[in-house]
Amino acid sequence: MKTLNPQGIDDMLLYRLGRVLGTAGSLITRICEGEFGITRREWRVLANLAKSDGLLSSELAEVAQLDRARTSRAVTALVAKQLVVRVHRPHDRRQVALHLSEAGRALYQAVLPRATAIHRELVAPLSPEQAAQLDALLALLQHQADTMQRDADLPKADRRRGGRKVGHDYRRGTPAGSAGEEGG
């Protein structure tokens, strides 16, 4: 039972899910980039705006589960492609709501059946009972992940400095940043 007792990376759930996402997701990427001229991240933004039009960028980042910087870059690219429009909210001109343009909605409607077809083909080997079980298990795992994230007390990586924080230098067997480390 490798899921409950992983012996290496190939047994770990996140790695296994990542491989499925990487493989099947590459099909979505090829459709988005090759046929429609948008990235998979831009597709994610379009799809979330199609579901909840008029979100603020921060709200969009939350529902799309992207960091704010990536969301901002995707939105800026979609605005440049005239697929998304920014509209100042009348009650507070500092707030800018994001809306799909007519072209954005048309693009979403063109990509959606292609993405849905990939989804259907991916889950085709599952029986209806297995699909229902998968839905329930994914909901349970998402709840657990949300709880873990909320309760986590972990350091954040300093991305401006290569993502490295003070920790253990496994090459030297010493704490990183100790007197034995060169170049600080």
C-alpha positions in Angstrom: 0.0 0.0 0.0 2.4 2.6 -1.3 0.0 5.6 -0.8 0.0 5.2 3.0 3.6 4.1 3.3 5.7 5.7 0.5 9.2 4.4 0.0 10.3 7.0 -2.4 9.1 9.9 -4.6 7.4 7.5 -7.0 5.0 6.5 -4.2 4.1 10.0 -3.0 0.6 11.2 -3.8 1.7 14.8 -4.8 4.3 13.4 -7.2 1.8 11.0 -8.7 -0.9 13.6 -9.1 1.8 16.0 -10.6 2.7 13.4 -13.2 -1.0 12.9 -14.2 -1.4 16.7 -14.4 1.9 17.1 -16.3 1.0 14.4 -18.9 -2.7 15.2 -19.4 -2.1 19.0 -18.8 0.3 19.1 -21.6 -2.6 18.3 -24.0 -4.4 21.3 -22.7 -1.3 23.4 -23.1 -0.8 22.3 -26.7 -4.5 23.2 -27.5 -4.3 26.6 -25.7 -0.9 27.7 -27.0 -1.0 26.0 -30.4 -4.6 26.7 -31.4 -5.7 29.6 -29.4 -2.5 31.6 -28.5 -3.0 31.6 -24.7 -1.1 29.9 -22.0 -2.6 27.3 -19.7 -2.5 29.8 -16.8 -4.3 32.3 -19.0 -6.9 29.6 -19.7 -7.3 29.1 -16.0 -7.9 32.8 -15.5 -10.4 32.9 -18.4 -12.3 29.9 -17.0 -12.5 31.3 -13.5 -13.7 34.7 -14.9 -16.3 32.8 -16.9 -17.5 31.2 -13.7 -17.3 34.4 -11.6 -17.2 37.5 -13.8 -16.3 40.8 -12.2 -13.7 39.6 -9.6 -11.0 41.8 -8.3 -7.5 40.6 -9.2 -6.9 39.4 -5.5 -10.2 37.5 -5.6 -9.3 35.9 -8.9 -5.9 34.9 -7.5 -7.6 33.2 -4.6 -10.2 31.3 -6.6 -7.6 30.3 -9.3 -5.2 29.3 -6.6 -2.4 31.4 -8.1 -0.1 33.9 -6.4 -1.0 37.5 -7.0 2.1 38.2 -9.2 1.3 35.3 -11.6 -2.4 36.3 -11.7 -1.4 39.9 -12.5 0.9 38.8 -15.3 -1.8 36.6 -16.8 -4.4 39.3 -16.5 -2.1 41.8 -18.1 -1.5 39.4 -21.0 -5.2 38.8 -21.4 -6.0 42.5 -21.4 -3.3 43.0 -24.1 -5.0 40.3 -26.1 -8.3 42.0 -25.6 -9.8 39.0 -23.9 -10.3 40.6 -20.5 -11.3 44.2 -19.6 -10.6 46.1 -16.5 -13.6 48.1 -15.2 -13.3 50.6 -12.3 -16.0 49.9 -9.7 -18.4 52.9 -9.5 -18.5 53.0 -5.7 -14.7 52.8 -5.3 -12.6 53.9 -8.3 -9.5 52.3 -6.7 -11.0 48.9 -7.2 -10.8 47.3 -10.7 -13.1 44.5 -11.6 -12.1 42.0 -14.3 -14.5 40.9 -16.9 -14.3 38.7 -20.0 -14.6 40.7 -23.2 -16.8 39.3 -26.0 -13.7 37.9 -27.6 -12.7 36.4 -24.2 -16.1 34.8 -23.7 -16.0 33.4 -27.3 -12.5 32.0 -26.7 -13.6 30.4 -23.5 -16.6 28.8 -25.3 -14.2 27.5 -28.0 -11.6 26.0 -25.6 -14.1 24.5 -23.1 -15.4 21.6 -25.2 -11.8 20.7 -26.1 -10.8 20.7 -22.4 -13.9 18.8 -21.5 -13.1 16.1 -24.1 -9.6 15.7 -22.6 -11.2 15.4 -19.2 -13.7 12.8 -20.4 -11.0 10.7 -22.1 -8.8 10.8 -19.0 -11.6 9.5 -16.7 -13.1 7.1 -19.2 -11.5 4.0 -17.6 -13.4 4.8 -14.3 -16.8 3.2 -13.6 -19.5 5.5 -12.3 -18.9 4.2 -8.8 -15.1 4.8 -9.1 -15.8 8.3 -10.4 -18.0 9.0 -7.5 -15.5 7.6 -5.1 -12.7 9.7 -6.8 -14.9 12.8 -6.4 -15.4 12.1 -2.7 -11.7 11.3 -2.1 -10.5 14.4 -3.9 -12.9 16.5 -1.7 -11.6 14.8 1.4 -8.0 15.4 0.3 -8.7 19.0 -0.6 -10.2 19.6 2.9 -7.1 18.0 4.5 -4.7 20.1 2.3 -6.6 23.3 3.3 -6.4 22.4 6.9 -2.7 21.6 6.7 -2.0 24.9 4.9 -4.0 26.9 7.4 -2.2 25.2 10.4 1.3 25.2 8.8 4.0 27.0 10.6 6.7 26.8 7.9 9.2 29.4 6.7 8.6 31.0 3.3 11.3 30.9 0.7 13.0 34.1 -0.2 12.5 33.9 -4.0 14.7 37.0 -4.6 17.7 35.1 -3.2 17.2 31.8 -5.0 14.6 30.4 -2.7 17.1 29.5 0.0 16.5 30.1 3.7 18.7 29.3 6.6 18.5 25.6 7.1 20.8 22.6 6.8 23.6 22.6 4.2 23.5 18.9 3.2 26.7 19.2 1.2 28.6 20.1 4.3 26.5 18.6 7.0 26.2 21.9 8.8 23.5 24.5 9.2 23.3 26.8 6.2 24.7 30.3 7.1 27.1 28.9 9.6 30.7 30.1 9.8 31.8 27.2 7.6 29.7 28.4 4.6 31.4 30.3 1.9 30.0 33.3 0.2 27.1 33.8 2.7 
